[in-house]
Amino acid sequence: MTPVPGPDNGPGTSLRSERHVLNRAHYRYFLAFTLPALAVYVVFAALPLVNSIWYSLYDTDSGVARFVGLENYVYLFTNPTTSERFWNALTNNLEFFAIHLVVEVPLGLLLAALLTSGRLRRSTGLYRTLLFIPTTLSVVIVGFVWRLIINPLWGLIDFPLLGDERTALPTLSLMSVWQYVGIPMIFLYAALLAVPGDVLEAARVEGAGAWSTFWRVKFPLIAPQFGLIAILTYIWTFNGFDLVFALNGSAPGPNYSTDILGTLFYRTFFGSSGQLSDLDLGATVASVIFLIILVVTAAYFGLLHRRLRSYEL
Amino acid sequence: MRNNRDRAGSLVTHALLIFFALLAVAPILVIVVNSLKTTPGIFGQPFALPNAETFSLGGYERVFARGQFVVNYGNSLIVTVGATVATLVLATLAAFALTEYKVRFAPLVGGFFVLGIMLPIRLGTVPIIKTMISWQLMDTLVALVLVYTAMSLPLAIALLMTYFKAVPAAVKEAARIDGAGELRTLSIVLPMVRPGLAAVASVTMLPIWNDLWFPLILAPSKENQTVTLGVQQFAGQFLNDYPALLGALTLGAVPLIVLFVVFSRQFIQGLSAGIGK
């Protein structure tokens, strides 16, 4: 940023100093325009995330903050009750994610492929809107709607799907898939629309059918977006809470079979019947969840995403 | 031959899409239709339209008598509009600066914002609670507006940057030569990014209106409850009064569905451009 002292006097110098002044003005404007957004974002989003880790190293139960190092973590993983709850929630969360990955993402791809197959004319917009409607609902509504529909009293399904430990979590996951399938659909739809027409035309001229055009031409081109939506699904499901809480409350039964990390986190810092609120342990659970999300996301971007991108035009 | 195959192909495509569209919409229709029936009507023929015998608005009457829907709607409106407007203003300023001024650390600041699209903000809840307590904002709508603005800024900024980048430099130069200051230049450019603003507004509103987590934690009292939290609590208490329960669910769902259908183009544009970066 410092102007280079040069041998030239004359017009060059004034031009350079003028640019220097302009540059300083740019800094001023840049700061003035970004500072309000930066302040709100840092204070209420970025800093709390970092501070969670900070708080997890303290004990504030006595009213005074006392640095305890990793003691909260040791407690979380060695206390029989808390560690059992944690591993249970983590296992359930993995299943919750796996069902989304195996059902929601491929279904979104199928719907996006159908919408961009070139076989629809004016109806594309209508289908797109109808298919996306569940995503616009709040989970509270989704939860109760499905609870009513699968209610054995209505006779559509004769089994208490949400009342049985074996079926409760898959049922709940599929409700969530029903609601959110619109997200991968729209995202992959936008990606498929961006596939250049001449590439498809070339495939058609070569005599490729719709099926092989999709898998050999279109899909490799949208592989980075497919990978991205898979990792976003991971982040979202490991950050999940609302649907489970809306349906089963903060100690999600039967017998914690639908407890995921989000509800465990809530229960830890907020408390629930039979459990006292513990802010320090809450921050500890949050930090562990953050780590779980961070490691996998970093691994994805470090190892896999670049490889998927190499197919890109 | 080719024609026949094409026709069969488009038939299958339509059939599949109609099937999935029904799967998406039918559960909602079942709820709306049954909310207009009596309890025996709901259980006698849950999948029939209401007739003279089973039609009743009793559920809605009880919702309005016992629930707090008017207050809840007001709260949701204040929070959603407040946070959306704040997001639009702050994101516009920031996105303009990030694309306009080529200062050294601009990419760094931009990256820091964009990172927030993926960050699970909720995990910072414990420190957020502490901040709100010390600022005496616990159980206020202001707390929700602040958190939602922070949460919405990353996607809004990323989206608006793509729109600002598309504005020709000549427009801005012309404004500056005419002696316009930077804020004035921004206001001259603003109409050119209007589709971006619409997209940002529509993707910002939806998750805020539907969120359950922060209302539950930061504004749980009866007078500060949003619709989403209100429906959750009402439905939890009136599990046996099916007409009222269904009425509450309908009242919670319909406004958003209408809003979405009206703005679906902007919304989908915003969503697909936003996460596609």
Interface residues (C-beta under 8 A of the other chain):
Chain A: M1 N23 H26 Y27 Y29 F30 A32 F33 T34 P36 A37 L38 V40 Y41 V43 F44 A45 A46 L47 P48 L49 N51 S52 Y55 L110 L111 L114 L115 S117 R119 L120 S123 G125 Y127 R128 T129 L130 L131 F132 I133 P134 T136 L137 S138 V139 V140 I141 F144 V145 W146 L148 I149 L153 W154 G155 L156 W178 I183 I186 F187 Y189 A190 A191 A210 Q225 L228 I229 L232 I235 F238 N239 F241 D242 F245 A246 G262 F265 Y266 F269 F270 L279 G282 A283 A286 S287 I289 F290 I293 T297
Chain B: D6 G9 S10 T13 H14 L16 L17 F20 A21 L23 A24 V25 P27 I28 V30 I31 F43 P46 A86 L90 A91 L93 A94 F96 A97 L98 E100 Y101 K102 V103 R104 A106 V109 F112 F113 G116 M118 L119 P120 I121 R122 L123 G124 T125 V126 P127 I128 I129 K130 T131 L146 V147 T149 A150 M151 L153 P154 I157 E182 L206 W209 N210 D211 L212 W213 L216 I217 V227 T228 V231 Q232 A235 Y242 L245 L246 L249 G252 A253 L256 I257 L259 F260 V261 S264 R265 I268 L271 S272 A273 I275 G276
